[in-house]
Amino acid sequence: MEKDQAKQEVRERVWALLEQEQVVPPGVRGRIPTFVGAEAAADLLAELSVWQEATVIKAVPDKAQLPVRARALAEGKLVYMAVPKLAEAQPFYLLDPVTLTVPPIEAASSKIAANMARKVDVEEMQPVDLIVCGSVAVNREGVRLGKGAGYSDIEVALLQEAGLVSPDTRIVTTVHSLQVVAGNLPEAEHDFRVDFIVTPDEVIECGPPRRPRGLYWDSLPEEMITAIPALADRRQRNRPAAQAESRRGFL
């Protein structure tokens, strides 16, 4: 709980700073903040070799990363975008630039994708070359804080367990420079670190990658498992194996 409180204090401080400097729209608290210069950050990201070599991208649905998703589609990259709150049995939208019926900037919107994109489950997905996540705060070592809901961690963990990402799969976040904080940030066992931070003005290459091994069931509240069909289904499928292991151990 102390770690959770420390994380929230950092979030509140960053949200307040962004509002004070007027680089975000009103109502940013509690969200991944969209920021002034998001398009410039997407342009800078596109100059990196990890972007240019990627053909399949997994992205968050937040508005801050809309320019990144739109650019990916415009460049012919396949994009998997998480369904908000992972609230569907098939938790990812498939955005295929070959079959788009609207311009990339529209298709990349979470609201429009909800109406036009096909939903897929993890088993249907292709291996992912690059992961794009949002952040509230991040430091130069790659430790990041999201908005506190934990969805990005679960998305990455699901892909890891399915073998769709590896320790070599790069993770990038686009943020305003004011979101890059000095010093240590609290992190939990299930948190991943990013490999690149891209602001409108610079690219920061972070330290050695840190990847959790997969889902950490002990850290997932029961209400979250129930609300995310992919988690509930995975737990149900894993129960027979766990029960069999328990019986063998007893015998």
C-alpha positions in Angstrom: 0.0 0.0 0.0 2.9 2.4 0.7 4.2 1.8 -2.8 0.8 2.5 -4.3 0.5 5.7 -2.3 4.0 6.8 -3.4 3.0 6.2 -7.0 -0.2 8.2 -6.7 1.7 11.1 -5.1 4.0 11.2 -8.2 1.0 11.1 -10.5 -0.8 13.9 -8.7 2.4 16.0 -8.8 2.9 15.5 -12.5 -0.8 16.1 -13.4 -0.7 19.4 -11.4 2.5 20.5 -13.2 1.1 19.7 -16.6 -2.0 21.7 -15.8 0.0 24.6 -14.4 2.1 24.8 -17.5 -1.0 24.5 -19.7 0.4 21.8 -21.9 -2.6 19.5 -21.4 -6.4 19.9 -21.9 -8.7 20.3 -18.9 -9.7 17.1 -17.0 -6.3 15.4 -17.3 -6.3 13.9 -13.8 -6.9 10.2 -13.6 -5.9 9.8 -17.3 -2.9 9.2 -19.5 -2.5 12.9 -20.5 -2.7 13.9 -24.0 -0.1 16.7 -24.4 1.0 19.6 -26.5 3.5 18.3 -29.0 2.1 14.7 -29.3 2.4 14.9 -33.0 6.0 16.1 -32.8 6.8 13.2 -30.5 5.3 10.7 -33.0 7.4 12.3 -35.8 10.6 11.9 -33.7 9.7 8.3 -32.9 9.3 7.6 -36.6 13.0 8.4 -37.0 14.1 5.5 -34.8 15.3 2.2 -36.3 13.1 0.3 -33.9 10.1 2.0 -35.5 11.2 1.8 -39.1 12.0 -2.0 -38.8 8.6 -2.8 -37.0 5.8 -4.1 -39.1 3.4 -5.1 -36.2 2.8 -2.7 -33.4 0.8 -3.1 -30.2 -0.5 0.3 -28.9 -2.6 1.6 -26.1 -6.0 3.3 -26.9 -5.2 6.6 -25.2 -5.6 9.9 -27.1 -2.0 10.9 -26.3 -0.8 8.1 -28.6 -3.3 8.7 -31.3 -0.7 10.4 -33.6 1.6 7.3 -33.2 -1.2 4.9 -34.1 -2.2 7.0 -37.1 1.3 7.3 -38.4 1.8 3.5 -38.1 -1.3 2.9 -40.2 -0.3 5.5 -42.7 3.1 3.8 -43.1 1.4 0.4 -43.7 2.1 -1.1 -40.3 -0.4 -3.5 -38.7 -1.7 -2.1 -35.4 -3.2 -4.0 -32.5 -4.9 -1.6 -30.1 -6.1 -2.6 -26.7 -9.9 -2.5 -26.2 -10.4 0.2 -23.4 -10.2 -1.5 -20.0 -9.7 -4.9 -21.8 -13.5 -5.2 -21.2 -14.3 -7.5 -24.1 -13.7 -11.3 -24.5 -11.5 -10.4 -27.5 -9.4 -7.7 -25.9 -7.6 -6.2 -28.9 -8.7 -4.3 -32.0 -7.1 -5.3 -35.3 -6.3 -2.3 -37.4 -5.1 -3.4 -40.8 -4.0 -0.6 -43.2 -4.8 -2.8 -46.2 -8.5 -2.9 -45.3 -9.1 0.5 -43.8 -12.3 2.3 -45.1 -11.5 5.6 -43.4 -8.3 7.7 -43.2 -5.6 6.5 -40.7 -6.2 9.4 -38.3 -9.9 8.3 -38.0 -9.2 4.6 -37.9 -6.7 5.1 -35.1 -9.3 6.8 -32.8 -10.5 4.4 -30.1 -14.1 5.6 -30.6 -14.1 4.9 -34.4 -12.1 1.6 -34.0 -14.8 0.4 -31.6 -17.4 0.6 -34.4 -15.3 -0.5 -37.4 -12.4 -2.7 -36.3 -12.5 -6.4 -35.8 -11.8 -7.6 -32.3 -9.3 -10.4 -31.8 -8.1 -12.5 -28.9 -4.5 -13.1 -28.1 -4.4 -16.5 -29.9 -5.3 -14.8 -33.2 -2.5 -12.2 -33.0 0.8 -12.1 -34.9 4.1 -11.6 -33.0 4.6 -8.0 -32.0 7.7 -6.0 -33.1 7.1 -2.9 -31.0 5.0 -1.9 -28.0 3.8 1.7 -27.6 2.5 2.6 -24.2 1.3 5.8 -22.5 2.6 7.1 -19.2 1.8 9.7 -16.6 5.4 9.8 -15.4 8.7 8.1 -16.4 12.3 8.5 -15.4 15.4 8.1 -17.5 16.0 4.6 -16.3 12.7 3.6 -18.0 10.6 3.2 -14.8 7.1 4.4 -15.7 3.8 5.1 -14.0 0.5 4.7 -15.8 -2.7 6.1 -14.5 -2.9 3.4 -11.9 -5.4 0.9 -13.4 -2.7 -1.6 -14.4 -4.1 -2.3 -17.9 -0.8 -1.8 -19.8 1.0 -4.3 -17.5 -1.7 -6.9 -18.1 -1.6 -6.3 -21.9 2.1 -6.9 -22.0 1.8 -9.9 -19.7 -0.8 -11.5 -21.9 1.4 -11.1 -24.9 4.4 -12.5 -23.0 2.5 -15.6 -21.9 1.3 -16.1 -25.5 4.9 -15.9 -26.8 4.0 -12.8 -28.9 6.7 -10.7 -27.4 10.2 -11.6 -26.2 12.8 -9.9 -24.0 14.1 -8.3 -27.2 10.8 -6.7 -28.1 11.2 -2.9 -27.5 8.8 -0.8 -25.5 8.4 2.9 -26.1 6.4 5.7 -24.5 5.6 9.1 -25.9 5.3 11.9 -23.3 5.7 15.6 -22.7 9.1 16.6 -21.4 7.5 17.6 -18.1 6.5 14.0 -17.6 10.1 12.9 -17.5 11.0 13.1 -13.8 14.4 13.0 -12.0 15.3 10.4 -9.5 13.8 7.0 -8.6 10.2 6.1 -9.1 8.4 3.3 -7.1 7.9 0.1 -9.1 6.3 -3.2 -8.3 7.3 -6.7 -9.3 4.7 -6.8 -12.1 5.8 -3.4 -13.7 7.7 -3.3 -16.9 10.2 -0.6 -17.9 10.3 1.2 -21.2 13.3 1.1 -23.5 12.8 4.5 -25.2 11.1 7.7 -24.0 10.2 10.1 -26.8 9.2 13.7 -26.1 8.6 16.4 -28.7 12.2 17.4 -28.3 14.3 14.3 -27.6 14.7 10.6 -27.6 15.9 9.0 -24.3 17.3 5.5 -24.5 16.9 3.9 -21.2 18.8 1.3 -19.2 18.7 -2.5 -19.5 15.1 -3.8 -20.1 13.1 -5.1 -17.2 10.3 -7.5 -18.1 8.0 -9.3 -15.7 7.7 -13.1 -16.3 4.0 -12.8 -17.1 0.8 -12.4 -15.1 1.2 -12.1 -11.4 -2.1 -13.4 -10.2 -1.4 -12.5 -6.5 -1.3 -8.8 -7.5 -4.6 -8.9 -9.4 -7.7 -7.9 -7.4 -10.6 -10.3 -7.8 -12.8 -7.6 -9.2 -10.3 -6.9 -11.9 -10.1 -10.5 -12.9 -13.9 -10.7 -13.1 -14.1 -7.5 -15.1 -11.5 -8.6 -17.7 -12.8 -11.6 -19.6 -9.4 -12.6 -20.9 -8.2 -12.9 -17.3 -11.2 -14.8 -16.1 -11.0 -17.2 -19.0 -7.3 -17.8 -18.5 -7.7 -18.5 -14.8 -10.5 -20.9 -15.5 -8.4 -22.8 -18.1 -5.4 -22.9 -15.7 -7.4 -24.3 -12.8 -7.5 -27.9 -13.9 -3.7 -28.0 -14.3 -3.2 -26.3 -10.9 -5.6 -28.7 -9.3 -3.8 -31.7 -10.8 -0.5 -30.4 -9.6 -2.0 -30.0 -6.1 -3.4 -33.6 -6.1 0.0 -35.1 -7.3 1.7 -33.2 -4.5 -0.8 -34.5 -1.9 -0.3 -38.0 -3.1 
